[in-house]
């Protein structure tokens, strides 16, 4: 296992540790965490944001090192999208219902609508199935530019949600108290954009790799 692959694998391990930590925090009774001044950012969510930024950077780092040092491997191509999806899907599901998964973040308004998460997870399921079929036929379907764009937009949206629409909420202070605010804020628009690109990229994956669905022709035995 080369260095880029080790970095990718470490992102998977870090995400698993994150899941366990978030679960433990969610079951601690009456836990209260302060906000960062008047920014409306929960301090635990700020820590999550820092962790997420570092983990997201390793996604760029492992790919850069693999290409620079000519260390691109089939294992790396397989683990990289797995690590990305594990990290991103964990955060999007966690941020779907902050009041349930993070009761300590009592002023968290920004979130991921359930239908957005369903589309993202469904898209990943289809692409994973496509990769599985391709692997059975000896075809490795690596992440392409559309999948990378989807991942980047998802990471930006997750970061904006973790920061509870900071600093965008300063642009419309009167709108913050509106019941439409969680659905029409800048952060919400970023979430919708990430969802749309996720869906489009999934369609592109299927169209570009539709050949894996074509049955292989069996050669007739020559007499």
C-alpha positions as CSV (number, residue, x, y, z in Angstrom):
1,X,0.0,0.0,0.0
2,X,1.6,3.2,-1.2
3,X,1.4,6.7,0.5
4,X,-1.6,8.0,-1.4
5,X,-3.6,4.9,-0.6
6,X,-2.6,5.1,3.0
7,X,-3.9,8.7,3.1
8,X,-7.1,7.6,1.6
9,X,-7.5,4.7,4.0
10,X,-6.7,7.0,6.9
11,X,-9.7,9.1,5.8
12,X,-11.9,6.1,6.1
13,X,-10.6,5.3,9.6
14,X,-11.1,9.0,10.7
15,X,-14.7,8.9,9.4
16,X,-15.4,5.8,11.4
17,X,-14.0,7.5,14.5
18,X,-16.1,10.5,13.8
19,X,-19.3,8.4,13.6
20,X,-18.5,6.9,17.0
21,X,-17.8,10.3,18.5
22,X,-21.0,11.8,17.2
23,X,-23.0,8.9,18.5
24,X,-21.5,9.2,22.0
25,X,-22.1,13.0,22.1
26,X,-25.7,12.4,21.0
27,X,-26.5,10.2,24.0
28,X,-24.9,12.3,26.7
29,X,-27.8,13.8,28.6
30,X,-28.2,17.6,29.0
31,X,-24.9,18.4,27.2
32,X,-24.7,22.1,26.3
33,X,-22.2,23.8,24.1
34,X,-21.8,27.6,23.7
35,X,-22.1,29.5,20.5
36,X,-19.1,31.4,19.0
37,X,-20.1,34.9,19.8
38,X,-23.0,36.2,17.7
39,X,-22.0,34.0,14.7
40,X,-24.6,31.4,15.6
41,X,-21.9,28.7,15.2
42,X,-22.0,25.8,17.7
43,X,-18.5,25.1,19.0
44,X,-18.8,21.4,18.5
45,X,-19.9,22.0,14.9
46,X,-16.9,24.3,14.5
47,X,-14.7,21.5,15.5
48,X,-16.5,19.2,13.1
49,X,-16.0,21.9,10.4
50,X,-12.2,21.9,11.0
51,X,-12.1,18.1,10.9
52,X,-14.2,18.1,7.8
53,X,-11.9,20.6,6.0
54,X,-8.8,18.6,6.9
55,X,-10.4,15.3,5.8
56,X,-11.6,17.0,2.6
57,X,-8.1,18.3,1.9
58,X,-6.7,14.7,2.1
59,X,-9.0,13.9,-0.8
60,X,-7.1,16.4,-2.9
61,X,-3.7,15.4,-1.4
62,X,-3.9,11.7,-2.1
63,X,-4.9,12.2,-5.7
64,X,-2.2,14.8,-6.3
65,X,0.5,12.6,-4.8
66,X,-0.7,9.5,-6.8
67,X,-0.5,11.4,-10.1
68,X,2.8,13.2,-9.3
69,X,4.6,10.0,-8.2
70,X,2.9,7.7,-10.7
71,X,1.3,5.7,-7.9
72,X,-2.2,5.4,-9.3
73,X,-3.4,1.9,-8.5
74,X,-6.7,0.0,-8.8
75,X,-6.9,-0.2,-5.0
76,X,-6.6,3.6,-4.8
77,X,-9.2,4.1,-7.5
78,X,-11.5,1.9,-5.6
79,X,-10.9,3.3,-2.1
80,X,-10.9,7.0,-3.1
81,X,-14.6,7.2,-4.0
82,X,-15.5,4.9,-1.1
83,X,-13.7,7.3,1.4
84,X,-15.4,10.3,-0.2
85,X,-18.9,8.8,0.0
86,X,-18.4,7.6,3.5
87,X,-17.3,11.0,4.7
88,X,-19.9,13.0,2.7
89,X,-22.9,10.7,3.3
90,X,-22.1,10.5,7.1
91,X,-22.2,14.3,7.3
92,X,-25.2,14.8,5.2
93,X,-27.3,12.2,7.1
94,X,-26.0,13.7,10.4
95,X,-27.1,17.2,9.3
96,X,-30.5,16.1,8.1
97,X,-32.1,16.4,11.5
98,X,-29.6,18.2,13.8
99,X,-32.2,18.4,16.6
100,X,-32.1,14.6,16.8
101,X,-28.5,13.7,16.1
102,X,-27.1,16.8,17.8
103,X,-29.4,18.1,20.5
104,X,-26.6,20.2,21.9
105,X,-26.8,22.3,18.7
106,X,-30.1,23.9,19.8
107,X,-29.7,27.0,17.5
108,X,-28.8,25.1,14.4
109,X,-31.0,26.2,11.6
110,X,-29.1,25.2,8.5
111,X,-29.6,21.6,7.5
112,X,-29.8,19.1,4.6
113,X,-33.4,18.4,3.5
114,X,-34.3,14.7,3.6
115,X,-35.1,14.6,-0.1
116,X,-31.7,16.0,-1.0
117,X,-30.0,13.3,1.1
118,X,-32.2,10.6,-0.5
119,X,-31.2,11.8,-4.0
120,X,-27.5,11.8,-3.1
121,X,-27.5,8.4,-1.4
122,X,-29.6,6.9,-4.2
123,X,-27.1,8.3,-6.8
124,X,-24.2,6.8,-4.9
125,X,-25.9,3.5,-4.7
126,X,-26.5,3.4,-8.4
127,X,-22.9,4.3,-9.1
128,X,-21.6,1.7,-6.7
129,X,-23.7,-0.9,-8.4
130,X,-22.3,0.2,-11.7
131,X,-18.8,-0.2,-10.3
132,X,-19.6,-3.6,-9.0
133,X,-20.9,-4.8,-12.4
134,X,-17.8,-3.3,-14.0
135,X,-15.5,-5.0,-11.6
136,X,-17.0,-8.4,-12.4
137,X,-16.1,-7.7,-16.0
138,X,-12.6,-6.5,-15.2
139,X,-13.5,-2.8,-15.8
140,X,-12.4,-0.3,-13.1
141,X,-14.7,2.8,-13.1
142,X,-12.7,5.6,-11.6
143,X,-14.0,8.9,-10.4
144,X,-14.3,11.4,-13.3
145,X,-14.5,15.1,-13.4
146,X,-18.2,15.1,-12.9
147,X,-18.0,13.0,-9.8
148,X,-15.2,15.2,-8.5
149,X,-17.3,18.3,-9.1
150,X,-20.2,16.7,-7.2
151,X,-17.9,15.9,-4.3
152,X,-16.5,19.4,-4.1
153,X,-20.0,21.0,-4.2
154,X,-21.2,18.6,-1.5
155,X,-18.2,19.5,0.7
156,X,-18.8,23.2,0.3
157,X,-22.5,22.7,1.1
158,X,-21.6,20.6,4.2
159,X,-19.2,23.3,5.4
160,X,-21.8,26.0,5.0
161,X,-24.4,24.0,6.9
162,X,-21.9,23.2,9.7
163,X,-21.2,26.9,10.1
164,X,-25.0,27.5,10.3
165,X,-25.1,29.8,7.2
166,X,-22.2,31.9,8.5
167,X,-21.3,34.5,7.2
168,X,-24.1,34.7,4.8
169,X,-26.8,35.3,7.4
170,X,-25.3,38.8,8.0
171,X,-26.5,39.7,4.4
172,X,-30.2,39.3,5.3
173,X,-30.6,39.8,9.1
174,X,-34.4,40.5,8.8
175,X,-34.9,37.2,6.8
176,X,-33.2,35.0,9.4
177,X,-36.4,34.9,11.5
178,X,-38.6,33.9,8.6
179,X,-40.0,30.4,8.4
180,X,-38.7,30.3,4.8
181,X,-35.1,31.1,5.9
182,X,-33.9,27.4,6.2
183,X,-35.1,26.7,2.6
184,X,-34.0,29.9,0.8
185,X,-30.8,31.0,2.4
186,X,-27.5,31.0,0.6
187,X,-26.5,27.7,2.3
188,X,-29.8,26.1,1.3
189,X,-29.1,27.1,-2.4
190,X,-25.7,25.5,-2.1
191,X,-27.3,22.3,-0.9
192,X,-29.8,22.3,-3.8
193,X,-26.9,22.9,-6.2
194,X,-24.9,20.1,-4.8
195,X,-28.0,17.8,-5.0
196,X,-28.6,18.7,-8.7
197,X,-25.0,18.1,-9.7
198,X,-25.0,14.9,-7.8
199,X,-28.0,13.7,-9.8
200,X,-26.6,14.9,-13.1
201,X,-23.2,13.3,-12.5
202,X,-24.9,10.0,-11.7
203,X,-26.7,10.0,-15.0
204,X,-23.5,10.8,-16.8
205,X,-21.7,7.9,-15.1
206,X,-24.4,5.5,-16.2
207,X,-24.5,6.9,-19.8
208,X,-20.7,6.8,-20.1
209,X,-20.3,3.3,-18.8
210,X,-23.5,1.7,-20.2
211,X,-21.4,-0.8,-22.0
212,X,-21.0,-2.8,-18.7
213,X,-24.7,-3.7,-19.1
214,X,-24.1,-5.3,-22.5
215,X,-23.9,-9.1,-22.1
216,X,-20.6,-10.5,-23.2
217,X,-20.6,-12.6,-26.3
218,X,-19.6,-16.2,-25.7
219,X,-17.3,-17.7,-28.3
220,X,-18.7,-20.9,-29.8
221,X,-16.5,-23.9,-29.4
222,X,-14.8,-24.8,-32.6
223,X,-15.1,-28.4,-33.7
